[in-house]
Amino acid sequence: MGTSSKTEGPSTPALRRDPYDVLSVSRDSTDQEIKTAYRKLALKYHPDKNVGNPEASELFKEVAYSYNILSDPEKRRQYDSAGFEALDVDGMDMEIDLSNLGTVNTMFAALFSKLGVPIKTTISANVLEEALNGTVTIKPLPLGTSVSGKVEKQCAHFFGVTINDQQAAAGIVVRVTSTAQSKFKLLYFEQDANGGYGLALQEDSEKTGKVTSVGMYFLHFQVYRMDSTMNAVAMTKDPEAAFFKRLEGLQPCEVSELKAGTHIFAVYGDNFFKPATYTIEAICAKSYEETTEKLKEIEAQILRKRNDLRQFESEYRKALARFQEVTNRYSQEKQFVDELLKMRDNIHSSFTVSRPANHNDNVSGLSNGKVDDSKVCTPGEDGGSDGKDRPTKKKWFNLNLKGSDKKLG
């Protein structure tokens, strides 16, 4: 399959194999075991490392698709209970690998992204491999500080955040923002057995107001990411779903706390054609205790509301169907009443001495050689002698006067 096919639809393999078989894991595997298996296979079949090998491209696609299912608790549960039939294939987003796309296809991908088509980009294999080999340059990012930079597309800037026991206990927040509205990813790497770093978390930037931003929150309670592209394809088919599915994009983050030590984060350039400008900052949550509690409460409210909406959607759909039914009847009844009243008006207008112009009756104002008084008016009628009819009325008035003078003489 050519690289252009990556932009044509959801990244669903033509022939679907059991995701557990694809990743070579058992059905009772932990999330970490599934993640580790995915990392190895994704790197093995990554298009960057297999240029011109369509079979590897298909395997990479299959591995990504399988991990998409097994890494999501809800999708995994649905698959375990009823197989592929239980999954919303239309709602699964497409993923493209920018590093293996030609210029033309990159332009098409950029266009789709600009039009709102949900496109998730994969991380360059070069970046992943360099991190795994431990050959990346890591810049220190002390807590309470920020660093601004510009990262080339499909490249990454690495930062080391070192925390002590007290800071780890209080909680850590790492955020990246871009006033230029650049697209980027925030990556978190865990120490690998061979001394390198393996990708553990990744978050895509989201546009909020006039900036793009992304954050990772390690606050000792379950925090959530908002995946705004979730079910976006399905939502375009049903505008009502845009509201009901909106909170379904809230997904639990895999890591909720960090231990004391140095932790590796990276900003990955995700623009299609140009570098991404950004500012990254690391914060200790101890100075934000009130804000942290607000986050905990608001996410709890959102989860409760998500459950409420799941129930309300069913009620709404039924009411909407009923509303459509009565609205259709309203239109029919209105049309019928309009027609009845029109027929009534036509019948009423039939009761008249006057006849329409298309009849043979003399309608020039004369009836049996006599002047029709209804066609004659005096200057004092209809507002006096103003208007276009003034000369005619004046002439008629003068004629009558002359006739009267003759009789008097």
Residue pairs with C-beta under 8 A, 6 or more apart in sequence:
1 54
1 57
1 58
2 54
3 47
3 57
3 97
3 100
3 101
3 102
3 105
4 101
4 102
4 105
4 108
6 61
6 94
6 95
6 96
6 97
6 101
6 105
6 109
7 94
7 96
7 105
7 108
7 109
7 112
7 119
8 94
9 94
10 89
10 90
10 92
10 93
10 94
10 233
11 61
11 64
11 65
11 68
11 92
11 93
11 94
11 95
12 65
12 89
12 92
13 58
13 61
13 62
13 65
16 65
16 84
17 62
17 66
19 65
19 66
19 67
19 69
19 70
19 79
20 26
20 27
20 29
20 66
20 70
22 41
22 62
22 63
22 65
22 66
23 34
23 37
23 38
23 41
23 63
23 66
23 67
23 70
24 37
24 41
25 33
25 34
25 37
25 70
27 80
29 37
31 71
31 254
34 67
34 70
34 71
35 67
35 71
35 200
35 254
36 198
38 63
38 66
38 67
38 71
39 198
39 199
41 59
41 63
42 60
42 63
42 64
42 67
42 128
43 49
43 125
43 128
43 129
43 132
45 56
45 57
45 59
45 60
45 63
46 60
46 97
46 122
46 125
46 128
47 56
47 57
47 60
47 97
47 99
47 100
47 125
48 97
48 99
48 100
48 124
48 125
48 126
49 56
49 125
49 129
50 56
50 57
50 60
51 100
57 100
60 97
64 95
64 122
65 92
68 75
68 92
69 75
69 76
69 79
69 87
70 76
70 79
72 251
73 252
75 87
78 86
78 87
79 86
79 87
88 231
88 234
90 233
90 234
90 237
91 230
91 231
91 232
91 233
91 234
92 233
93 118
93 119
93 120
93 229
93 230
93 232
93 233
94 117
94 118
94 119
94 120
95 119
95 120
95 121
95 122
96 109
96 119
96 120
96 121
96 122
97 121
97 122
97 124
98 106
98 109
98 121
98 122
98 124
98 153
98 154
98 272
99 124
99 125
99 126
99 154
101 109
106 272
106 273
107 272
109 119
109 272
110 272
110 273
112 119
113 119
113 272
116 232
117 232
117 233
118 229
118 232
118 233
119 229
120 204
120 229
121 270
123 156
123 185
123 187
123 199
123 202
123 268
124 154
124 155
126 154
127 154
127 155
127 156
127 266
127 268
128 199
130 136
131 156
131 158
131 189
131 196
131 197
131 198
131 199
131 264
131 266
132 192
132 194
132 196
132 197
132 198
133 196
134 192
134 194
134 195
134 196
134 197
135 196
136 156
136 158
136 197
136 266
137 158
138 158
138 159
138 160
138 264
139 147
139 157
139 158
139 159
139 160
140 159
140 160
140 162
141 147
141 159
141 160
141 161
141 265
141 280
141 281
141 282
142 161
142 162
142 282
143 161
143 163
143 167
143 172
143 282
143 283
143 284
144 282
144 283
144 284
145 281
145 282
146 279
146 280
146 281
147 159
147 279
147 280
147 281
148 277
148 278
148 279
148 280
149 157
149 267
149 277
149 278
149 279
149 280
150 275
150 276
150 277
150 278
151 157
151 184
151 267
151 268
151 269
151 275
151 276
151 278
152 269
152 275
153 269
153 270
153 271
153 272
153 273
153 274
153 275
153 276
154 268
154 269
155 268
155 269
156 187
156 266
156 267
156 268
156 269
157 266
157 267
158 189
158 264
158 265
158 266
159 264
159 265
159 266
159 267
159 280
159 282
160 262
160 263
160 264
160 265
161 172
161 174
161 262
161 263
161 264
161 265
161 282
162 261
162 262
162 263
163 172
163 258
163 260
163 261
163 263
163 284
164 260
165 260
166 286
167 260
167 284
167 286
168 257
168 258
168 259
168 260
169 220
170 284
170 285
170 286
171 217
171 218
171 219
171 220
171 257
171 284
171 285
171 286
171 292
172 218
172 258
172 263
172 282
172 283
172 284
172 285
173 215
173 216
173 217
173 218
173 219
173 282
173 283
173 285
173 288
174 186
174 188
174 215
174 216
174 265
174 280
174 281
174 282
174 283
175 213
175 214
175 215
175 216
175 280
175 281
175 283
176 184
176 186
176 205
176 213
176 214
176 215
176 267
176 278
176 279
176 280
176 281
177 211
177 212
177 213
177 278
177 279
178 184
178 205
178 211
178 212
178 213
178 276
178 277
178 278
178 279
179 210
179 211
179 277
180 276
180 277
181 207
181 210
181 211
181 212
182 205
182 212
182 269
182 270
182 271
182 275
182 276
182 277
182 278
183 204
183 205
183 212
183 270
183 271
183 272
183 276
184 205
184 212
184 214
184 267
184 268
184 269
184 270
184 271
184 276
184 278
185 202
185 203
185 204
185 205
185 214
185 267
185 268
185 270
186 202
186 203
186 205
186 214
186 215
186 216
186 265
186 266
186 267
186 268
186 280
187 199
187 201
187 202
187 265
187 266
187 267
187 268
188 199
188 200
188 201
188 202
188 216
188 255
188 263
188 264
188 265
189 197
189 198
189 199
189 200
189 264
189 265
189 266
190 197
190 198
190 200
191 197
191 198
191 264
192 198
197 264
200 254
200 255
201 216
201 253
201 254
201 255
202 268
203 214
203 215
203 216
203 225
204 214
204 270
205 212
205 213
205 214
205 270
206 212
206 213
206 214
206 226
206 228
216 253
216 265
217 223
217 253
217 295
218 255
218 256
218 257
218 258
219 256
219 257
219 285
219 292
219 295
219 296
220 256
220 257
221 256
221 296
222 252
222 253
222 256
223 252
223 253
223 256
223 295
223 299
224 250
224 251
224 252
224 253
224 299
224 302
224 303
225 250
225 251
225 252
225 253
226 249
226 250
226 251
227 249
227 250
227 251
228 249
229 249
230 245
230 248
230 249
230 251
231 241
231 245
231 248
231 249
234 241
234 245
235 241
235 242
235 245
240 316
240 320
244 309
244 310
244 313
244 316
247 302
247 305
247 306
247 309
248 306
250 299
250 302
250 303
250 306
265 280
265 282
267 276
267 278
267 280
269 275
269 276
270 276
285 291
285 292
354 363
355 361
355 363
357 363
365 371
365 372
365 375
366 372
377 393
379 385
379 393
379 394
379 397
385 393
385 394
